C-alpha cells in the first residue's frame, strides 16, 4: 500500500543518544533502506537478507520478527517517495527493503530514483504499532476519540480502504478535515458514514537516517515532526 503523505510516529518522546534507544536494533532500518535502494540501482533487484547489513553485523532478532512499516524519502524538505504496508510481515528487515525499493522506484507520483539523487536523500522508516479498532457510531464520535498529532487512522468499507499516517496531522490539524480527507482518499464521499465503516488507529516509531545531506546551496533538512517517537539511525 502506498501513502500519499510523509510519515510520522506518535508519543512525544524523542530519544537521541540514549542507551535504551541505541540498543534498539531497529535503528539500523534506515541504513537497510538505503542499501536496498543502492542495490536496486546497481542490480535491478531487492538485495538478499544476508546482504542487508555488513558481515560483522548479522540481523538481530527484532529485524527478523514480523512487522509493518513505511519508508519515506525526502529530497531537501520535499517528499520524494513513500510506500509501505499495514499488514505485518516477516522479516521486518525484508519489509523495509521492499518498501524502500517501492518508494524509490515505484511510487507513481515520482520518476524512478537516479544514482545522483541517492546521496542527497533523507530516509525515514516508521515501524507501526498494531492497529486498535475503534467502535464509533459516526463521524462526530470518531473525532472525539482521535488524538491529533499522535494517531494514524485507517478507514475501510467494503473494498475501499485508506490510511493517513500520523504526520498528516501537520498538514491537516483539524480532526474533521483529517477524517474527511481520508474518506476522499478511500474513494468515499466526504460526508459519508454507514454502519459498515471499519475504523482503526495506530501509533508508530520513526527511525531516521544519520547520513542526511543537503545539496550545495541548501541548508534545510526535513523537519522533525512533533509528537513522535523518533530515533536516530545507526
C-alpha positions as CSV (number, residue, x, y, z in Angstrom):
1,X,0.0,0.0,0.0
2,X,1.3,3.4,-0.7
3,X,0.8,6.5,1.3
4,X,0.4,9.9,-0.2
5,X,1.8,11.6,2.8
6,X,5.1,11.7,4.8
7,X,5.5,9.5,7.8
8,X,5.5,10.5,11.5
9,X,5.0,8.5,14.7
10,X,3.2,9.1,17.9
11,X,4.1,9.5,21.6
12,X,6.1,12.8,22.3
13,X,9.4,11.0,23.0
14,X,12.5,11.7,21.0
15,X,15.4,9.6,22.1
16,X,18.7,10.7,20.7
17,X,21.8,9.0,22.1
18,X,20.0,7.3,25.0
19,X,21.3,3.9,25.9
20,X,17.9,2.3,25.5
21,X,17.3,3.6,22.0
22,X,20.9,2.9,21.0
23,X,20.4,-0.7,21.9
24,X,17.3,-1.0,19.7
25,X,18.4,-3.0,16.6
26,X,15.7,-1.3,14.6
27,X,17.9,1.8,14.4
28,X,19.6,0.0,11.5
29,X,16.5,0.2,9.4
30,X,17.3,3.5,7.6
31,X,20.7,2.0,6.6
32,X,18.9,-1.1,5.4
33,X,16.6,1.0,3.3
34,X,19.5,2.9,1.8
35,X,21.4,-0.2,0.9
36,X,18.3,-1.7,-0.7
37,X,18.0,1.3,-3.0
38,X,21.7,1.3,-3.9
39,X,21.5,-2.5,-4.6
40,X,18.4,-1.9,-6.9
41,X,20.2,0.8,-8.8
42,X,23.2,-1.5,-9.4
43,X,21.4,-4.8,-9.9
44,X,17.8,-4.1,-10.6
45,X,16.5,-6.1,-7.7
46,X,16.0,-6.1,-3.9
47,X,19.0,-7.5,-2.1
48,X,19.0,-10.8,-0.2
49,X,18.5,-10.6,3.5
50,X,22.1,-11.6,4.2
51,X,23.3,-8.5,2.4
52,X,21.2,-6.0,4.3
53,X,23.8,-5.5,7.0
54,X,27.6,-5.8,6.9
55,X,29.0,-9.3,7.6
56,X,30.1,-8.4,11.1
57,X,26.6,-7.2,12.0
58,X,24.1,-10.1,11.4
59,X,20.4,-9.4,11.6
60,X,19.3,-9.1,15.2
61,X,16.1,-10.8,16.4
62,X,13.9,-7.7,16.1
63,X,14.8,-7.3,12.5
64,X,13.8,-10.9,11.7
65,X,10.5,-10.6,13.6
66,X,7.1,-9.8,12.0
67,X,6.3,-6.1,11.5
68,X,4.6,-3.4,9.4
69,X,6.4,-0.4,8.2
70,X,6.5,2.6,5.8
71,X,9.6,4.1,4.2
72,X,9.6,7.8,3.4
73,X,12.2,9.6,1.2
74,X,12.8,13.3,1.2
75,X,14.9,15.5,-1.2
76,X,15.7,18.6,0.9
77,X,12.4,19.2,2.5
78,X,10.3,17.8,-0.3
79,X,8.7,14.3,-0.3
80,X,10.4,12.1,-2.8
81,X,8.6,8.8,-2.3
82,X,6.6,7.0,0.4
83,X,5.5,3.3,0.3
84,X,4.7,0.8,3.0
85,X,2.4,-1.9,4.3
86,X,-0.2,-2.0,7.1
87,X,-0.1,-5.8,7.2
88,X,2.6,-7.2,9.5
89,X,5.1,-9.5,7.6
90,X,8.3,-11.2,8.4
91,X,11.1,-10.5,8.5
92,X,10.8,-6.7,9.3
93,X,14.2,-6.1,7.6
94,X,12.8,-7.6,4.3
95,X,9.7,-5.5,4.6
96,X,11.7,-2.3,4.9
97,X,14.0,-3.4,2.0
98,X,11.0,-3.9,-0.3
99,X,9.2,-0.7,0.8
100,X,12.4,1.3,0.2
101,X,12.7,0.0,-3.3
102,X,9.0,0.7,-3.9
103,X,9.3,4.2,-2.5
104,X,12.3,4.9,-4.7
105,X,11.3,3.3,-7.9
106,X,7.5,2.5,-7.9
107,X,5.8,5.4,-6.3
108,X,3.6,6.6,-9.2
109,X,3.9,10.2,-8.1
110,X,7.6,10.4,-8.9
111,X,10.1,9.3,-11.5
112,X,12.4,6.4,-10.6
113,X,15.3,7.3,-8.4
114,X,18.6,8.1,-10.2
115,X,22.1,7.4,-8.9
116,X,22.9,11.1,-8.4
117,X,19.9,11.5,-6.1
118,X,20.7,8.8,-3.6
119,X,23.4,10.6,-1.6
120,X,21.0,13.6,-1.1
121,X,18.1,11.6,0.1
122,X,16.9,11.7,3.7
123,X,15.4,8.4,4.7
124,X,12.9,7.7,7.5
125,X,11.4,4.3,8.4
126,X,8.3,4.1,10.5
127,X,7.5,0.9,12.3
128,X,3.8,0.7,13.0
129,X,2.2,-0.4,16.2
130,X,-0.7,-2.9,16.0
131,X,-3.9,-1.1,15.0
132,X,-6.5,-0.6,17.6
133,X,-10.2,-0.9,16.4
134,X,-12.4,2.0,17.4
135,X,-16.1,1.3,18.0
136,X,-17.7,4.5,16.9
137,X,-21.2,5.2,15.6
138,X,-20.5,8.2,13.5
139,X,-18.0,10.9,12.4
140,X,-18.6,13.1,15.5
141,X,-17.8,10.3,17.9
142,X,-14.7,9.4,15.9
143,X,-13.5,13.0,16.0
144,X,-14.0,13.0,19.8
145,X,-11.8,9.9,20.2
146,X,-9.0,10.9,17.8
147,X,-5.7,12.2,19.3
148,X,-4.3,14.8,16.9
149,X,-0.6,14.6,16.3
150,X,-0.5,11.0,17.6
151,X,-2.9,8.7,15.8
152,X,-2.6,7.2,12.4
153,X,-6.0,6.3,11.1
154,X,-7.4,3.6,8.9
155,X,-10.9,3.8,7.3
156,X,-12.4,0.9,5.4
157,X,-15.7,-0.1,3.9
158,X,-16.1,-3.0,1.5
159,X,-13.1,-2.8,-0.8
160,X,-12.5,0.8,-0.1
161,X,-9.6,1.3,2.3
162,X,-7.1,4.1,3.1
163,X,-4.8,5.3,5.8
164,X,-3.2,8.5,7.0
165,X,0.0,8.3,8.9
166,X,0.4,10.5,12.0
167,X,2.5,13.0,10.0
168,X,-0.6,14.1,8.1
169,X,-1.7,16.0,11.2
170,X,0.9,18.6,10.3
171,X,-1.0,19.3,7.1
172,X,-4.5,18.7,8.4
173,X,-4.5,19.6,12.1
174,X,-8.3,19.9,12.2
175,X,-9.7,16.5,13.1
176,X,-12.8,16.8,10.9
177,X,-10.7,17.8,7.9
178,X,-8.3,14.9,8.7
179,X,-11.2,12.4,8.6
180,X,-12.9,13.8,5.6
181,X,-9.8,14.0,3.5
182,X,-9.1,10.3,4.5
183,X,-12.6,9.4,3.3
184,X,-11.9,11.0,0.0
185,X,-8.6,9.2,-0.3
186,X,-10.5,5.9,0.2
187,X,-12.9,6.8,-2.6
188,X,-15.8,7.7,-0.3
189,X,-17.8,10.9,-0.2
190,X,-16.5,13.3,2.5
191,X,-19.9,13.3,4.3
192,X,-20.3,9.5,4.1
193,X,-20.9,7.3,7.1
194,X,-22.5,3.9,7.4
195,X,-22.8,1.1,10.0
196,X,-20.3,-0.9,7.9
197,X,-17.5,1.6,8.3
198,X,-14.4,0.0,9.9
199,X,-12.1,2.3,11.9
200,X,-8.7,1.6,13.4
201,X,-6.0,3.8,14.8
202,X,-2.3,3.1,15.3
203,X,0.9,4.7,16.5
204,X,4.5,4.3,15.2
205,X,8.1,4.8,15.9
206,X,10.2,6.5,13.3
207,X,13.9,5.8,12.7
208,X,15.7,8.4,10.8
209,X,18.9,8.4,8.8
210,X,22.0,9.9,10.4
211,X,23.6,10.4,7.0
212,X,21.2,13.1,5.8
213,X,22.9,15.5,3.5
214,X,21.7,18.6,1.6
215,X,22.7,19.7,-1.9
216,X,25.1,22.6,-2.2
217,X,23.3,25.9,-1.5
218,X,20.7,24.4,0.7
219,X,20.8,24.4,4.5
220,X,17.5,22.6,5.1
221,X,16.7,19.2,6.2
222,X,13.3,17.6,6.5
223,X,11.6,19.0,9.6
224,X,11.4,16.8,12.7
225,X,7.8,16.3,13.2
226,X,6.1,17.0,16.6
227,X,4.6,14.4,18.7
228,X,6.6,11.4,17.6
229,X,8.8,8.7,19.0
230,X,11.9,9.3,16.9
231,X,15.2,7.5,17.0
232,X,18.5,8.4,15.2
233,X,19.6,5.6,12.9
234,X,22.9,3.8,13.1
